[in-house]
């Protein structure tokens, strides 16, 4: 009877992985709440200060602890177990955001409170991100791992598309306090969903408890993750590639696209369509991989996809019409989705299960470390050689990485 149940689950593919579907559903709702949170945070900051400078500092206050602490977060995931870390992070963020909502409801909101919440939120993000990468292999069978990563990306990206307009409506109709309340409730939903399931049965040990005995202090544990990356040829090559690709692509995508829309007089509506095309492409790519589309020879496939995506990035800088730009953004989104899912799946397979949290955090640190540099360089490149030059220079750097 048990064998028959396992057989039916295997034939059902990713749809037969009930524990993973419950987890991704709960966290998808939480991601929707996160998107609402950032809209409410930005609007509350502007309402309280009327200053874009404070808004920029507020977003930096969230990003810095996340980038600086994510290596330590990976250690704690391996030490305490991914499930326990996610439960603690969800519960803590629920209390944090609901407390902020209560302050706003009572008329005691202040910019200082927003900065405190933003900083603490970034700390819990540093724990949460490596934990999600670590727990997924323990919720699915090995043959469904790539599909699970794709479904996870669809859930997160879908919430990022839906969240901003929902957040805008909530803030516009009822104020930031209601939006923060919705975000706090979303964390409680994710917390409750994870309580319903137990990890284990996949490739990794049970994610509900410690996966390896902690030896040495935090610094030694971080170094053990770095040593694993340094000793494995694939991981050793992947980390600098991830950092350089983010350096090449994030500036043109996040800074260049709004500048492109303004340069061609497409307006904010055109900017929204470009971003919407990009998000729709990521969703489409995730759905394709989620239903079982497989890429041959993942390592080689990733480099080919990077090269093609680079060509599209360069063409986007030369696009003279909005429909062409939207189409290029959509194609880039499809390829970016395939690249992200493939890289995450490769890391989950190659990394030792008891060190997966640390290895994942190293990858995330590599991906995040040059993001501020990419944004800063983008402005200088545009001033020197124009908006098309920004896209072409980013494309050239990506192609160089793909050929290296």
Phi, psi and omega in degrees: 000314179296321179296321178297320179296318178296321179296317178297320180296320179295318181293332180284350180068214183296335179291345176272357181267078187300320182296318179294320181296321176296315180298310183292328176295314179296316181287332174297319176296321178296320178295324174300317177297323178299318179296321176295320181302314184292325175295313181295321180298313181297316183291321178296319180296316180292325179293321183281328188243336186056031185229121175293337178296314178297323179297314178299317178295324181294315179294324176295325180297329175282319187289323186296307179297328178297314181289319185286330187256358188292331176295317175295326177299321178297323177298314182293328176297314179292330183281317186260341185100139185296318183298315181296319180294317180295317178300315179295320180294315180297315181295317182293318180291328176298312179298316182299310185288322178293327175295319177296318178300319180297319178301317180291320178300322183274359178080020182249018179293145180212161178294329177297319179297321179297320179294319179297313180298316181299317181294314181294323177301318178297324178297313180292329174299322180297334174276320189291316187299308178294334180293322181293319178296326184283323187281332186302316179298338179275354182256350184226161173288152184305323183288348180255007187296314181297318178296322179296317178297324179293316178298320178300316180295322177298316181298315182290313183293322178299319179292328179289334176281318183282327188299310183303313178295324177296316178298320179298319179294315181298314180294318182294322184274324189229354178097165182299330182302318179294319180296317177296323177298317178299320179295316178301319178295324180297324176294322178293324176297313179297319178300314182294321180297317181290331176296334183284344187238161173238139176282174180111153180102347176264213183283322185272164174296171180305121182283003183275348182219183181300138183261345177206148180290127181289127177234127181083179181275186183299318181298317180296323179292320176299316181296327179295322176294318178295324179293322177299315179297317181292332183276338182264122184302319181294310181295322180298323179283329186291320188299308177295328177298315179299318181296314183290322179297320176294322176300319184285323192261324189292322177300305177301320184288310188272333178259320186288323184297312176297325177293323177297316179298320180290320182297326181265006179060036176277346176074182181292331176295319177295321176301316178298321179294320178298313179295322178296320176297319179298312180295320179296322178296319178298318177298315181298316178297319178295320179296317181300315179287329181292329181272005171116003177296127183249141175263130179286145176045076191308315183301312179293320180300320180299315181295322177295316179297322177298317179297316179294318179298325178296318178299316179296322179298316178296319179295326179299321178295338181260358183297132181255355180227152182295315179301321178296317179299317179297318179298317178296319178298319180296316178296320177298321179297318178300313182292320179297321177299314180297320179296312183298313181297318182295316181295314180298317180296319178297317179297317181295331179277319186281321186290142174301134184305322183281356177240012186297323179299316180292317180295319178298320181292327176295317178298316180294322177297317178298321181290325185272337193297325183261006180300311178299325179295318180299317180295318181293318180293328183302317179298318179293321179295318179298318179296328184275315188230008174088172182296312178302324179297326177298312181293319182292322179291321176297319179297319180297320179293320178297317180297320178299320178294317182297327182273345185292000000 
